Amino acid sequence: MSVATAVEQQSVTTQDIARSAETLRDTVISDKDKVEALAQEANAVSKASTSMAQSIAHFK
């Protein structure tokens, strides 16, 4: 194998690693956004549950 071939293969591998890292970064950002949205929904459900419990308490 020539040095030029080795350098070319290394370049291709480096580019593949960079693409994989970018894909991973995009996935992490997407997952983070989904977790934040889920947390907001969980908070809304918790508030609704508390409100319902208070409303039900009035009937006891």
Sequence and secondary structure as in RCSB ss.txt:
>XXXX:A:sequence
MSVATAVEQQSVTTQDIARSAETLRDTVISDKDKVEALAQEANAVSKASTSMAQSIAHFK
>XXXX:A:secstr
  HHHHHHHHHHHHHHHHHHHHHHHHHHHHHHHHHHHHHHHHHHHHHHHHHHHHHHHTT 
